[in-house]
């Protein structure tokens, strides 16, 4: 399987490393033999139809250089790479943006137009245009997968869609952003809002654009993807009612604690779609702390079920991309 | 799909009701049109190739009678029913026993020998003979499914096997018995062991054979099934190192609480297989209370993931049987 990567940060590098470290396993168990035939980052791109070596690519990044250093071309864009490539699959891992989701949006649409399957760990295109991207994929007879967009390596989307097949999910609510959960957990432990934010920053948990975390945009993007995929709704990010955690004060957290609850940034689908700070009982399985993510699905016949895991991480998200590639491999083989 | 039911307690009746209440949905979404062509309970059996009515069967049980009252024969056994039936699937829901797992074991093996697929919510046969039953199913070219044996309606087995496909599960530990968890939660809340047990009894949570819960046999049976299915081990119930909760005193629970932990009956697969009382940190997502079940899977690349839900209940378990039937329907259609 010829793979082209757009974006080569923690997730892309994690994926390249998994391809090498798990090569035998992936081939023996799933018939998957991924070959990286092109990579683009913000500084340029490299391509080789016979396959680029993960070690070389990672070494270039470790040295502060672009992947273009691996026999490629500085300044070459992802769009140009895709236009020249005849890969089977595009793996899109550039940063999630929510204005126009570029350059990810163009990568995804042009790859599909060229007949490539797409695995996107980039939430932007899906949050802004889920319904039309799914139509485009169907029109071009390609797969569009996005397991890594929600829950990192925790297969939340798959659980809801597949493990609960035959069930009807009535509603769900989740803690979908680890950064704000870390900050709110810090405040529950006695920190001021400022101290908790600074603590999160110092650990590298906060996005460069802090608004994505603090104003609930990241959580709302994930909620949009869940609502479309799990509930069959046709919604986009701007339709989500959204409030972040900037208005949560020490007093709110204290009052919640006195009542046996904790303040959490909850993304909810219950008829209405919303993201906002809510009190959650501390004895509710959903009430997880630190950077953990969690989601509770209320099903028609099987009660409430909660899935908890790390919601981010390069290797974790990369492992969910591997899952998507295994599925695409299966679909290609059965055609 | 012609279905024969052995056992008609809470799960069997829940299933019969689901078949009727969800008839349109199951057919429209999954092409599944289940027809109950035979039912056996401890008092007798009834059969009708054109289908028995759920309402009649449930009414007979509600009136304290055997399903034989629905035009069947008192004293007729499940084995006799299977021998005379030409159903597509046996759904086995008689009580789980762990001496010889009869009559469930004979039901399962004779149905498979007759070319029927089998869905077992009965843990007994699987706990005692998982490896050989899987071989028997393969030999007879039939499916053997058992989603309802672990986690009730919570698809724990499916999560580990399917949602985490492509991952390697390194180890896992779970709270797999709701009754003992309820008792231990009561003790953590200040009850004496005797009071907590009496409370659980009064709510109908304790099995008629209390040893199944209190001595960890039920948890060990589920661990056996998980170890075989998820980890590919070939083990049976007697090989599980097992200790129940009878030895847990108020002092143990208090000391755990002082250290920020709670005593839980933990079923664990970590090289070794064991069931026993263990201290779990209260801030661990696995530390759920009441009758809830939970399980944490440690994966190679995606961190630790925890699934929490109700582990029992007639309708919940019935809904997992429906899931199995949907899968069998899909397999039958693709042949």
Interface residues (C-beta under 8 A of the other chain):
Chain A: X18 X25 X26 X30 X152 X153 X154 X155 X158 X159 X162 X163 X164 X165 X166 X167 X168 X283 X285 X288 X289 X292 X294 X299 X301 X302 X303 X304 X305 X306 X307 X308 X309 X310 X313 X315 X316 X318 X319 X320 X322 X323 X326
Chain B: X18 X25 X26 X30 X152 X153 X154 X155 X158 X159 X162 X163 X164 X165 X166 X167 X168 X283 X285 X288 X289 X292 X294 X299 X301 X302 X303 X304 X305 X306 X307 X308 X309 X310 X313 X315 X316 X318 X319 X320 X322 X323 X326
